[in-house]
Amino acid sequence: MSLVLHVDPGAEPDPGAVRATAGALERGALVVFPTETVYGIGARPDDRAATERLFAAKRRPPGLNLPVLAASPGEALELGAPDPRAEALARALWPGPLTVVLRRSARSAPWYLGEREDTVGVRVPDHPVALAVLRAFGPVATTSANLSGLPPLRSEDDLRATFGEAVEVYLVVAPSAMPPGERPSTVVDLTGDRPRVLRSGPIPAERIAEVLGQPVEGSG
Protein backbone atom coordinates (compact mmCIF):
# COMPACT_ATOMS: atom_id res chain seq x y z
CA MET A 1 0.00 0.00 0.00
CA SER A 2 1.32 3.43 -0.96
CA LEU A 3 2.45 5.83 1.74
CA VAL A 4 1.23 9.43 1.46
CA LEU A 5 3.21 12.06 3.38
CA HIS A 6 2.39 15.76 3.51
CA VAL A 7 5.13 18.40 3.57
CA ASP A 8 5.21 22.17 3.84
CA PRO A 9 7.80 23.75 1.50
CA GLY A 10 7.89 26.78 3.78
CA ALA A 11 9.09 24.74 6.77
CA GLU A 12 12.10 22.54 7.48
CA PRO A 13 11.59 19.24 5.59
CA ASP A 14 10.36 16.52 7.92
CA PRO A 15 13.27 14.10 8.52
CA GLY A 16 10.96 11.09 8.78
CA ALA A 17 9.29 11.87 5.46
CA VAL A 18 12.66 12.36 3.81
CA ARG A 19 13.98 9.06 5.23
CA ALA A 20 10.88 7.19 4.05
CA THR A 21 11.29 8.58 0.55
CA ALA A 22 15.01 7.81 0.42
CA GLY A 23 14.33 4.30 1.73
CA ALA A 24 11.82 3.64 -1.04
CA LEU A 25 14.34 4.81 -3.63
CA GLU A 26 16.97 2.55 -2.09
CA ARG A 27 14.62 -0.42 -2.60
CA GLY A 28 14.13 0.47 -6.24
CA ALA A 29 10.59 1.77 -5.74
CA LEU A 30 9.04 4.83 -7.38
CA VAL A 31 8.39 8.04 -5.45
CA VAL A 32 6.60 11.31 -6.15
CA PHE A 33 7.94 14.58 -4.71
CA PRO A 34 7.59 18.32 -5.37
CA THR A 35 10.05 20.55 -7.19
CA GLU A 36 9.86 24.27 -7.92
CA THR A 37 8.59 23.53 -11.43
CA VAL A 38 6.21 20.53 -11.25
CA TYR A 39 5.75 17.36 -9.22
CA GLY A 40 8.34 14.77 -10.18
CA ILE A 41 8.13 10.99 -10.24
CA GLY A 42 11.50 9.41 -9.64
CA ALA A 43 13.56 6.25 -9.28
CA ARG A 44 17.15 5.40 -8.50
CA PRO A 45 19.08 5.85 -11.76
CA ASP A 46 21.57 3.02 -11.27
CA ASP A 47 18.91 0.26 -11.15
CA ARG A 48 17.57 -0.65 -14.59
CA ALA A 49 14.54 -2.41 -13.13
CA ALA A 50 13.67 0.79 -11.27
CA THR A 51 13.97 3.08 -14.29
CA GLU A 52 12.02 0.60 -16.42
CA ARG A 53 9.24 0.77 -13.81
CA LEU A 54 9.33 4.54 -14.15
CA PHE A 55 8.97 4.35 -17.94
CA ALA A 56 6.06 1.93 -17.53
CA ALA A 57 4.23 3.97 -14.86
CA LYS A 58 4.47 7.16 -16.93
CA ARG A 59 3.89 5.34 -20.24
CA ARG A 60 6.93 7.21 -21.48
CA PRO A 61 8.51 6.18 -24.79
CA PRO A 62 12.07 4.90 -24.25
CA GLY A 63 13.25 7.33 -26.90
CA LEU A 64 12.64 10.13 -24.39
CA ASN A 65 15.45 9.74 -21.88
CA LEU A 66 14.89 10.33 -18.18
CA PRO A 67 16.67 13.38 -16.74
CA VAL A 68 18.48 13.18 -13.41
CA LEU A 69 18.19 15.56 -10.46
CA ALA A 70 21.09 16.12 -8.06
CA ALA A 71 21.53 18.03 -4.81
CA SER A 72 24.41 20.27 -5.89
CA PRO A 73 25.98 21.62 -9.07
CA GLY A 74 29.12 19.59 -8.43
CA GLU A 75 27.21 16.34 -8.11
CA ALA A 76 25.12 17.10 -11.20
CA LEU A 77 28.14 17.98 -13.33
CA GLU A 78 29.89 14.76 -12.28
CA LEU A 79 27.27 12.88 -14.28
CA GLY A 80 28.36 14.51 -17.54
CA ALA A 81 31.59 15.03 -19.43
CA PRO A 82 33.44 18.22 -18.45
CA ASP A 83 32.12 21.26 -20.31
CA PRO A 84 32.99 24.87 -19.43
CA ARG A 85 29.60 26.00 -20.75
CA ALA A 86 27.81 23.71 -18.30
CA GLU A 87 29.95 25.05 -15.48
CA ALA A 88 29.01 28.62 -16.41
CA LEU A 89 25.31 27.80 -16.50
CA ALA A 90 25.59 25.97 -13.19
CA ARG A 91 27.19 28.99 -11.50
CA ALA A 92 24.57 31.39 -12.83
CA LEU A 93 21.34 29.38 -12.92
CA TRP A 94 21.51 26.45 -10.46
CA PRO A 95 19.67 25.66 -8.37
CA GLY A 96 16.83 26.47 -10.72
CA PRO A 97 14.54 25.38 -13.56
CA LEU A 98 17.23 24.52 -16.11
CA THR A 99 18.07 21.02 -17.36
CA VAL A 100 21.42 20.70 -19.14
CA VAL A 101 22.05 17.84 -21.57
CA LEU A 102 25.67 16.62 -21.61
CA ARG A 103 27.71 13.71 -22.87
CA ARG A 104 27.76 11.08 -20.15
CA SER A 105 30.59 10.60 -17.71
CA ALA A 106 31.92 7.24 -16.54
CA ARG A 107 29.57 7.40 -13.54
CA SER A 108 26.35 7.74 -15.52
CA ALA A 109 27.42 5.70 -18.56
CA PRO A 110 26.06 2.36 -17.20
CA TRP A 111 22.64 3.77 -16.23
CA TYR A 112 19.55 2.87 -18.24
CA LEU A 113 17.79 6.19 -18.73
CA GLY A 114 16.33 5.45 -22.17
CA GLU A 115 17.56 4.67 -25.65
CA ARG A 116 20.10 7.49 -25.78
CA GLU A 117 23.07 5.87 -24.06
CA ASP A 118 25.55 8.67 -24.77
CA THR A 119 23.83 11.67 -23.16
CA VAL A 120 22.31 12.65 -19.82
CA GLY A 121 20.12 15.57 -18.78
CA VAL A 122 20.94 16.97 -15.32
CA ARG A 123 19.41 19.62 -13.05
CA VAL A 124 19.66 20.97 -9.51
CA PRO A 125 16.13 21.88 -8.35
CA ASP A 126 15.40 24.96 -6.27
CA HIS A 127 13.00 23.35 -3.81
CA PRO A 128 13.73 22.49 -0.15
CA VAL A 129 11.86 19.18 -0.17
CA ALA A 130 13.42 17.94 -3.39
CA LEU A 131 16.88 18.97 -2.21
CA ALA A 132 16.39 17.20 1.13
CA VAL A 133 15.51 13.95 -0.67
CA LEU A 134 18.47 14.29 -3.02
CA ARG A 135 20.88 14.97 -0.16
CA ALA A 136 19.58 11.93 1.70
CA PHE A 137 19.71 9.54 -1.24
CA GLY A 138 21.79 10.94 -4.08
CA PRO A 139 20.90 11.62 -7.73
CA VAL A 140 17.40 10.53 -8.76
CA ALA A 141 16.10 9.88 -12.28
CA THR A 142 13.08 12.18 -12.30
CA THR A 143 10.47 13.21 -14.83
CA SER A 144 7.27 15.20 -14.52
CA ALA A 145 4.52 13.35 -12.64
CA ASN A 146 1.96 12.79 -15.37
CA LEU A 147 1.26 10.31 -18.12
CA SER A 148 3.43 11.00 -21.14
CA GLY A 149 1.98 13.72 -23.34
CA LEU A 150 -0.48 15.00 -20.73
CA PRO A 151 -0.18 18.12 -18.52
CA PRO A 152 1.68 17.87 -15.18
CA LEU A 153 -0.50 16.84 -12.22
CA ARG A 154 -0.88 19.28 -9.33
CA SER A 155 -3.09 17.60 -6.72
CA GLU A 156 -2.71 14.61 -4.42
CA ASP A 157 -5.94 13.09 -5.70
CA ASP A 158 -4.86 13.33 -9.34
CA LEU A 159 -1.42 11.92 -8.59
CA ARG A 160 -2.82 8.93 -6.72
CA ALA A 161 -5.54 8.32 -9.30
CA THR A 162 -2.94 8.31 -12.07
CA PHE A 163 -0.16 6.22 -10.53
CA GLY A 164 -1.90 4.28 -7.74
CA GLU A 165 0.18 1.54 -6.15
CA ALA A 166 2.93 1.89 -8.78
CA VAL A 167 4.32 4.64 -6.52
CA GLU A 168 5.45 3.55 -3.05
CA VAL A 169 5.76 7.02 -1.48
CA TYR A 170 3.83 10.15 -2.38
CA LEU A 171 5.57 13.16 -0.84
CA VAL A 172 2.96 15.85 -1.49
CA VAL A 173 2.52 19.45 -0.50
CA ALA A 174 0.10 19.97 2.39
CA PRO A 175 -3.31 21.34 1.38
CA SER A 176 -2.54 24.64 3.10
CA ALA A 177 0.65 25.21 1.07
CA MET A 178 1.21 26.21 -2.55
CA PRO A 179 1.60 23.20 -4.88
CA PRO A 180 4.26 23.08 -7.60
CA GLY A 181 3.59 24.95 -10.82
CA GLU A 182 2.63 23.72 -14.24
CA ARG A 183 5.69 24.61 -16.30
CA PRO A 184 8.61 22.16 -16.57
CA SER A 185 12.22 23.32 -16.72
CA THR A 186 13.97 24.78 -19.73
CA VAL A 187 16.13 22.12 -21.43
CA VAL A 188 19.35 23.13 -23.20
CA ASP A 189 21.52 20.69 -25.16
CA LEU A 190 25.28 21.24 -24.85
CA THR A 191 26.37 18.14 -26.77
CA GLY A 192 27.00 20.10 -29.99
CA ASP A 193 29.13 23.09 -30.90
CA ARG A 194 26.22 25.50 -30.44
CA PRO A 195 23.87 25.32 -27.44
CA ARG A 196 20.33 24.43 -28.42
CA VAL A 197 17.11 24.83 -26.43
CA LEU A 198 15.16 21.59 -26.69
CA ARG A 199 12.26 22.73 -24.51
CA SER A 200 11.24 26.26 -23.62
CA GLY A 201 10.62 26.91 -19.95
CA PRO A 202 11.01 29.47 -17.18
CA ILE A 203 14.55 30.44 -18.25
CA PRO A 204 14.53 31.97 -21.75
CA ALA A 205 17.10 31.24 -24.43
CA GLU A 206 18.19 34.89 -24.24
CA ARG A 207 19.28 34.42 -20.62
CA ILE A 208 21.23 31.28 -21.51
CA ALA A 209 22.94 33.11 -24.38
CA GLU A 210 23.79 35.97 -22.01
CA VAL A 211 25.45 33.60 -19.54
CA LEU A 212 27.37 31.74 -22.24
CA GLY A 213 28.28 34.76 -24.33
CA GLN A 214 27.29 32.98 -27.53
CA PRO A 215 24.14 32.48 -29.63
CA VAL A 216 21.70 29.75 -28.64
CA GLU A 217 19.48 27.91 -31.09
CA GLY A 218 15.81 27.69 -30.22
CA SER A 219 13.65 30.08 -28.28
CA GLY A 220 12.68 30.37 -24.63
N, C-alpha and C positions, 0 to 999 in steps of 0.2 A: 504494500500500500504506500502511495506517495506521501511524502512529508511536506507540509506547507508551513513555511516560516515567514512571519511578517517582520520587516525591517523599516527603520526610519532613516532615510539618507541624511537628515539633518542632525542625527545623533551618532554617537560612537557605535560602530557596527557591533552587534551582539556576538561575543566570542563563541557561544554555543552554536549559534546559527552558522557562523563561519566554519567552525569545526565540522558540523554535520555536512555542509556542502563540500568541503575539502575531502571528507571521508568518502562521500559518494563518488567523487571524481577518482579517488584512489582505487575504488573497487571497479572502475570502468563504467559506472552508471552515468546517465545524463542528468544535467541540472539546468535550471532556469534561474537567471539572476539579472538585476537591473544594471544598465550602464547609463551614461549621460545622453546617449542617442536613443536607443531602443532596448527592450528586453532582449537578452541573449540566451540562446540554448547552447550548452557547451559539453565537451567531453575531454578526457585527457588525450593529448595529441599523439602520444607515443604508443598507443594501444589500438591496433587496427580494428579489432572487434568493436571498440568503443566508438571510433569515428564512423565506422560503417553503420552502427546503430543511430548515430546522429543523422547521417544521410537518409536512412530509412524513415526516421521519425519526422523529418522535415520534408520528405519526398523531394529531396534536392538532387538534381542530376549530377553524376560524378564529374562531369566536365566543368562544374563550378566549384573550384577548390574552396576548402574551409580556411578562413583566416584564423590567426592565432593572437590572443590577447596576452600581454605580459605586464608585470607590475612596475617595471622601470624601463626607461629608454635603453639602458645597457643590456638588460636581459632580452628585450625585443630585438635589438640589433645583433645580438649573438646568434639569432636564428637565421640571419641572412649573411651573404657575402659582404665584406667591407665595401662601403660606398660613401664617399664624402658627402654626396648629396643627401643621403639618408640621415647622416649625422647632423647636417645643417637643419633639416626638417625636424628632427627629434629635439634639437635644442630650442627651436622656435615654437613648435606646435604640439609637443607632447608634454604632459598628458593632454589628450584632446581628440576630437572626432576626425582623425586622419589615419587611414590605413595605407601603408607603404608596401608595395610589392617589390621583392628583391629576389635575386638568385639565392638558392638555399645554401646554408652552411653545412658543415659536417654534422652538427647537432640535429638539424631538422631534416637532413637528407633521407633518413630511413622512415620518416613518418608518412602514413597514408592520410593525405588530406584531400585526395581527389586524383584525377587523371594527370594533372600537371605535376610531374615529379621534380621539376627543376626550379620551381619558384615557390615563394611563400609570402603571404600577406600578413603584416604584423601591425599591431597598434597598442598603445598604452591608453586605457580609458581614463577619463577624468570623473570618476564616480567613487565615493568612499567605500561602498559595499563591494563593488567589483574589484577594487584594488585590495581590499581586505582578503577576499577569496583568493586572488592571484598571489598575494604574499604568503598565504597559508599553504597553497598547493604548488604553485608554479604556473608556467604558461598553460593556457586552456584554449583548445580549438573551439571557436565560438562564432556562431552566425545568428542572424536576427531570428527571434522566436516567432515564427509563423510558418505556414506551409509555403513551399517555394512558389513564388509568383504572386502571392497575396500580400496585403499590407501587414506591417508589424502589429502584433497584438499588444494591448495596453492594459488589460484587466486580468485579475486573477481568474475570474470565471471563464474568460475566453481562452486563457492559457491552458487551464485544466481541461476544458472541453476539447481543445485541439490535440493535446499531447497525452492526456490521461496518465495511465500507469507506465508509459514509456519513459517518463521523467521521474527520477527517484526523489529529488528535492526541488521544490519550488521556493525560491527565495524571492518574495514579492514585497513590493512597497506597501506599507500599511495604508488602509483606506483614508486616513487623515493626511497623508503626505502626497506630494506631487509624483505621479507616475513618470516613467521615462517618456521621451517624445516619440515622434513618428518618423523622424528623418535619419536614416543610417549615415554612417561616416562617409566622407569623401575618400575615394580610392585613387591613388596615384601610382603608376607603374614606372619603376626606375630600372627596369631590366634592359632598356634600350639606350641609345645615345641621347635621345631627347625625352624628358619626362612627359608622361601622357596620363591625363585624367580618365580613368575607366568608369567612374561613377561620380556624378556631381553630388555634393553634400554641403554641410555647414561651412566648410572652408573652401572658398572659391579658388579657381585656377590662378586668378590674378595674385592672390596672396602667396600661393606656392611659388609662382614665378618670381615674386618679389624676394622671397627668402633665398631662392636658388640663384637669382641673378641671371636667369636664362629663360627663354620662351618655353611655354608648356602647351602641349597639344591638348585639345579638348576644352570644355568650358565648365565653370563651376558656379 
